[in-house]
Amino acid sequence: MYRILESISSPEDVKRLNISKMNELAEDIREMLINSVSRCGGHLAANLGVVETTIALHFVFHTPEDKIIWDVGHQSYVHKILTGRWQEMGSLRQFGGLSGFPKNDESPHDAFNTGHSSTSISAALGMALARDIRGEKHSVVAVIGDGALTGGMAFEALNHAGHEARDLIVVLNDNEMSISRNVGAMSAYLNRLRTDPSYSRKKEEIESALNKIPAIGPNIARAAGKFKDMVKYVMVPGILFEELGFTYIGPVNGHNLEELITVLANVRKMKGPVLVHTITQKGRGYEPALNDPDRFHGIGPFDIDTGRQRPRTIRTYTEIFGEFMLERAREDHRVVAITAAMASGTGLIEFAHHYPDRFFDVGICEQHAVTLAAGLARGGLRPVVAVYSTFLQRAYDQIIHDVAMQKLPVIFAVDRAGLVGEDGPTHHGVFDLSYLRSIPNLTVMVPANELELRNMLHTAFNIDGPVAIRYPRGAGEGLPLDEPLQLLELGQARMVEEGNDVAIIGIGRGVGIGSDVRQLLTARGISTRLIDARFAKPLDNKLICQTARQCRRLVCIEDNCRAGGFGSALLELLEDNGLKAEVLRVGIPDDFIEQGKVEQLLEFLNMDPESITESVITRWPELLANSRVWGLIHFGKN
């Protein structure tokens, strides 16, 4: 099927190719990327843009001895292909298959695990310092995109790296600028001049010769230095990086293998921190991705010929949130929306279009987003911060210090909460209930369906203080949304079904799972109560305590980690009220969970309805002994 790719089992095979064969390899890789992602889903546009850059990196550097750290890591598919994993690409992002991000227990060529933005330069500097302390000689390279460079952590790392002045290479993959032919020709000349080792020697020789001229030599040398600085400020576009202590190289055509290899080979020999600025096209080689790189940044399975995905009949929680925000903004001119480079992912594209003056995309800066929201709230507005659960972790201090302490009415729309599926451990939002419920003044709501999401958003705008609403990735239940909005009573749970033998208290996704468990238990003659908690903070003390007294056996189901989560809150409540009910907590164990479809992960974690039912019977076998159908039904999970 492939002309060159089938002969590549490691980066050493890439080093044997000439430029022509490497260009053929690039075509093979793009074909494989399109085929693989069309079946498995994943990050297509970014990977199509870094094909030549990745080939050039592996041609020049020698992994795993040399270290390449991919920022975010969503663009590491090409790296995986070149490091002996191309035959496994059909398992990409699947349960038990290749991760969609670098993973050092998957391959020694993956130098550092990534999944969140703006971490690569910090990690690379740490590795460079460790190398020097240990007296080793290998190269360390950080590959970071222009989007990730908006993160404050990246600039903190650049600042420190320039101060340390260690040998470190940063490749800035810039896919937002076009490549100008004239600028490219000039930059190619300057790059050859500045990366040629003989250039540094000639500068030193000239300065030494000038200094030897009696009387006037040193003055001429200083004047020459000032002139050189003046020329640098006028001609070098990367002066910001130069002032931070980096030697700036670029812009470089990120799709020209010959130019890339020449620059990287010379940079590899240079001393001190160097930044190579490459210009690439996101989605290059596949027209649908090139025309719509935002949609193909992270996409599910699609038809290769058209680029279209299978149409959905049920709206997602994200879409419903976006629609609600439009409605609320029309009614209330104080409503403003904030996102950290996730306008599309959080459902705010239409809001940004209709209310551009009330929409703020701050870049990949979650800490700034939260404190900005605090300032907006202090100024009399009603800010909503739309953010993925996994990324809100990065702004924990700001939630406490800047929002909650001042009781400011900031709403956190926490998307992608719980297990998110194929993106795996770096993106599962399974910690938010634990880290949010401990914060004073913060109300935490969790909808069991899309109708509750709307009601919770409506309620949040009527609470004079900070509120977090966490909801899952994907589609809701398809419920009609034309009912009038309801104002929920603070901390009030909902009794879904009555029962006396055992009570299931679910929150969020746990309510739907609990409903299925209830059906299985009811079929075995076990009277089962089902409660939708709705609030993780404050809890419904009255209903939960009443249920504990009546049922004595409680099953808590959440898609959050068990440590410090909703189940822990339930135990604390029972202890505070002197109640001795038995509690079976169902949630994420104390581990990082791999990628896979949510249904597969729930089964793997024994959190699917059948496994939970089995756990209930194992925990309380007397339930079956007392049931009317005991002995008539064989219970067991095949």
LINMOFEN-V700088 format. One record per backbone hydrogen bond with DSSP energy under -0.5 kcal/mol. NH is the residue of the N-H (numbers start at 1). CO is the residue of the C=O. If there is no record, write none. Layout:
[[NH	CO] [NH	CO]]
This chain:
[[7	4] [8	5] [9	7] [13	10] [14	10] [15	11] [16	13] [17	14] [22	18] [23	19] [24	20] [25	21] [26	22] [27	23] [28	24] [29	25] [30	26] [31	27] [32	28] [33	29] [34	30] [35	31] [36	32] [37	33] [38	34] [39	35] [39	36] [40	36] [41	37] [42	299] [44	42] [44	296] [45	296] [48	44] [49	45] [50	46] [50	47] [51	48] [54	50] [55	51] [56	52] [57	53] [58	54] [59	55] [60	56] [61	57] [63	61] [65	62] [66	62] [67	139] [68	66] [69	67] [69	141] [70	68] [71	69] [71	143] [72	116] [73	71] [76	73] [80	76] [81	77] [82	78] [83	79] [83	80] [84	81] [85	80] [86	81] [88	85] [89	86] [91	88] [92	89] [93	98] [94	91] [96	595] [97	94] [106	103] [107	103] [110	107] [111	68] [111	109] [114	102] [115	116] [123	119] [124	120] [125	121] [126	122] [127	123] [128	124] [129	125] [130	126] [131	127] [132	128] [133	129] [134	130] [135	132] [136	131] [141	67] [142	169] [143	69] [144	142] [144	171] [146	173] [149	145] [150	147] [151	148] [154	151] [155	151] [156	152] [157	153] [158	154] [159	155] [160	156] [161	157] [162	158] [163	159] [164	160] [165	161] [166	161] [168	166] [168	272] [169	140] [170	274] [171	142] [171	169] [172	170] [172	276] [173	144] [173	171] [174	172] [174	278] [175	173] [180	178] [184	180] [185	181] [186	182] [187	183] [188	184] [189	185] [190	186] [191	187] [192	188] [193	189] [194	190] [195	191] [196	192] [197	195] [199	196] [200	196] [201	197] [202	198] [203	199] [204	200] [205	201] [206	202] [207	203] [208	204] [209	205] [210	206] [211	207] [212	208] [212	209] [213	210] [216	214] [217	213] [220	216] [221	217] [222	218] [223	219] [224	220] [225	221] [226	222] [227	223] [228	224] [229	225] [230	226] [231	227] [232	228] [233	229] [234	230] [235	231] [236	232] [237	235] [239	236] [241	238] [242	238] [243	239] [244	240] [245	242] [246	241] [247	273] [248	246] [249	275] [251	277] [252	277] [254	252] [254	279] [256	253] [257	255] [260	256] [261	257] [262	258] [263	259] [264	260] [265	261] [266	262] [267	263] [268	264] [269	266] [270	266] [270	267] [274	168] [275	247] [276	170] [276	274] [277	249] [277	275] [278	172] [278	276] [279	252] [280	174] [280	278] [282	175] [282	280] [283	45] [284	281] [286	283] [289	286] [290	283] [290	286] [291	287] [292	288] [296	292] [297	294] [298	294] [299	42] [302	38] [303	308] [304	302] [307	303] [310	301] [317	474] [320	316] [321	317] [322	318] [323	319] [324	320] [325	321] [326	322] [327	323] [328	324] [329	325] [330	326] [331	327] [332	328] [333	331] [335	332] [336	382] [337	358] [338	384] [339	360] [340	386] [341	339] [346	342] [347	344] [348	343] [349	343] [352	348] [353	349] [354	350] [355	351] [358	355] [359	356] [360	337] [362	339] [362	360] [364	147] [365	363] [369	365] [370	366] [371	367] [372	368] [373	369] [374	370] [375	371] [376	372] [377	373] [378	374] [379	375] [380	377] [381	376] [382	334] [383	381] [384	336] [385	411] [386	338] [386	384] [387	385] [387	413] [389	415] [391	388] [392	388] [393	389] [394	391] [395	392] [396	393] [399	395] [400	396] [401	397] [402	398] [403	398] [403	399] [404	399] [405	400] [407	404] [408	403] [410	408] [411	383] [412	410] [412	467] [413	385] [413	411] [414	412] [414	469] [415	387] [415	413] [417	471] [418	429] [422	420] [424	421] [427	424] [428	424] [429	418] [430	428] [435	431] [436	432] [437	433] [439	436] [440	438] [442	439] [443	441] [443	466] [444	537] [445	443] [445	468] [446	534] [447	470] [453	449] [454	450] [455	451] [456	452] [457	453] [458	454] [459	455] [460	456] [461	457] [462	459] [463	460] [464	462] [465	463] [467	410] [468	443] [469	412] [470	445] [471	414] [476	315] [488	486] [492	489] [493	491] [494	532] [496	494] [496	530] [497	530] [501	527] [502	527] [503	553] [504	529] [505	503] [505	555] [506	504] [506	531] [507	557] [508	446] [510	507] [511	508] [512	508] [513	509] [514	510] [515	511] [516	512] [517	513] [518	514] [519	515] [520	516] [521	517] [522	518] [523	519] [524	521] [525	522] [526	521] [527	525] [528	526] [529	502] [530	497] [531	504] [532	494] [533	506] [533	531] [535	533] [536	444] [537	444] [541	539] [544	540] [545	541] [546	542] [547	543] [548	544] [549	545] [550	546] [551	547] [552	547] [552	548] [554	552] [554	582] [555	503] [556	554] [556	584] [557	505] [557	555] [558	586] [561	430] [562	588] [564	562] [565	562] [569	565] [570	566] [571	567] [572	568] [573	569] [574	570] [575	571] [576	572] [577	573] [578	575] [579	574] [582	552] [584	554] [585	583] [586	556] [586	584] [587	585] [588	560] [591	589] [593	591] [601	597] [602	598] [603	599] [604	600] [605	601] [606	603] [607	602] [608	602] [612	608] [613	609] [614	610] [615	611] [616	612] [617	613] [618	614] [619	615] [620	616] [623	620] [624	621] [625	621] [626	622] [627	623] [627	624] [630	627] [632	629] [633	629] [634	632] [635	633] [638	636]]
